[in-house]
Amino acid sequence: MSCNQLFKTAIAAALAFNLTTYPEIASAQQPAGGEPTLTIRTNTRLVTVDVVVTDKKGLPVSGLKAEDFTVEENGKKQKVSLFTAPGSNDAAKPVPVPAGVLSNRPENVGPGGVATVLLLDAMNSQFKDQAYARFQMLKYVTEQGQAGHAMAVMTLTDRLGVLQQFTSDPHVLMTAIKNLRPQEPILQSSGPAPESHGISAGGDASSSSIASAQAAVQQFADLQVGYALERRTIATIEAMRSLARILGGLPGRKNVVWLTASLPFDLIPEDRNVTDAELLADLPGQGRQRSVSVNAAGAYAAEARQLHGQDIKAAEAELANSNIAIYPVDLTGLMSGMESSATRSGSVYRDTAITDRVIAGLSAQQSAQGTMREVAAETGGKAYVNQNEIKDGISLAVSDEKASYTLGYYAENKKWDGKFRNFTIKLDKGDAQLRYRKGYFAVEPAPDKKGNFEQNVAAALEIGAPATQVAFMAQAKPTEPGKMRVIFLVDAHTLSAEDAGGAKKMNVNLYASLFSAAGKNMGTKSIKVDRTFDAATYQQLLDKGMMVPIDMDMPAGGQSLRLAVLDNKTGFIGTASGEVH
């Protein structure tokens, strides 16, 4: 019997039961054969890391096995328990779901291979840079799109947006990119401090007045810069966490090509439990550059790390847990340092003022590029800077798919104390080059003391792409005039389960919202499953899935459903949306 037939049979059986809105669990056939494709096991401590292996010419090294690798965490050798070679996921192709069934399962929403996202960052980039990036994205799809590689197109303004979900159709990709409209940043990116242009004032009183005025102007400018940096930092952190929710449930490596002029922070916050010497040794060959332009006191990235250390740590942990590699592509290309001066008019410049602006411009660019390199190294990607062919940066991320091996191990250190742990991975043969993220924060998922996970659910439902950290299928059917029942079938493998004296305790929230064609919320119902299951029942949930019904009103004009499942232990989220039939 096919996956869809199994699901329809399960739904039909559930509708035959006299289920109430009180949380009852009915057994159902799991809509997949064999082991689920998801790699998330939230009730374990499996650490995964992707390793890109190339030869001296940069070509992929194939045919490697698990025993060829040695993995160490903080100097202690770890046993490799999971190994995936390049191309292992390529055979899986997306499976469409039948009409009326909503699903966020990997086989229904994934790309059928390594997930690649093109992300145009309008929050941290100027209009002209966005326009050039759009041109280069179109150029890439025109030249390479026929290869059938599945991609998604996203944007970052004040929040993450999805222009096109995963597709290998070059015409669909072209249409999505053409619909991308560059815009002025909501918050203008901060540049070097304004110079005096060498204009001198005469007289002590006059000089004092001018100096006071200049100090006031500088103080106001500093406030503007600080506010802009704060907003950019918060938006970028939330974008990273949204990417983790969208991509986290898809198997294997995920490559995010982040087209940007700057990033407001890197992913190693100031409260890291790593010495400067260890940081220089573990992070990329930019160690000295980082210490000067990225980690320096007063640098924008350093300021953001100090103010948002815990949020950055959480974002890094979620990216690592989701196996997301970031490939920052510098939209500014080849620069002389005079670009900002060229956009100004009516100013009087002396030679020293021009020189100062050039130096300041180049310093700002070097700092931005240093941050990009660090973010790439910390996630296992690679930065593409000082180049004008942005499309080649996209090609770089795509080519890494053929050289990426996934290794997984259960950390011997069972104390999840939030500290940074570094990897060392060696290849036992040959002189190949290895690239991988340099470590992870041992953060145990838990509710945010400052807020709650339901805020994240609301944010996930606002994005035009399913969150995949918790996998489920669902179907809505009318039960009587003005009423309907939404039946969730949740993959229990993607939910956490706490040990409770030989039993398993699960704590899950489910949400169903009905919207009109105009986007008005016409009603929301939720239900909570907070129960302890004996071993046999828990195994049945793993084998067949967790079925939960929600009965709700169906007023006239209701057109679309937005559904969500929240794991209250880990904060992992699954969402799906579609039309009501």
Secondary structure, 3 states (H helix, E strand, C coil): CCHHHHHHHHHHHHHHCCCCCCCCCECCCCCCCCCCCCCCCCCCCEEEEEEEEECCCCCECCCCCHHHEEEEECCEEECEEEEECCCCCCCCCCCCCCCCEEECCHHHHCCCCCEEEEEEECCCCCHHHHHHHHHHHHHHHHHHHHHCCCEEEEEECCCEEEEEEEECCHHHHHHHHHCCCCCCCCCCCCCCCCCCCCCCCCCHHHHHHHHHHHHHHHHHHHHHHHHHHHHHHHHHHHHHHHHHHHHCCCCCCEEEEEEECCCCCCCCCCCCCCCHHHHHHHCCCCHHHHHHHHCCCCCHHHHHHHHCHHHHHHHHHHHHHCCEEEEEEECCCCCCCCHHHHCCCCCCCCHHHHHHHHHHHHHHHHHHHHHHHHHHHHHCCCCECCCCCHHHHHHHHHHHHHHEEEEEEECCCCCCCCCEEEEEEEECCCCCEEECCCEEECCCCCCCCCCCHHHHHHHHHHCCCCCECCCEEEEEEEEECCEEEEEEEECHHHCCCEEECCEEEEEEEEEEEEEECCCCEEEEEEEEEEEEECHHHHHHHHHHCEEEEEEEECCCCEEEEEEEEEECCCCCEEEEEEECC
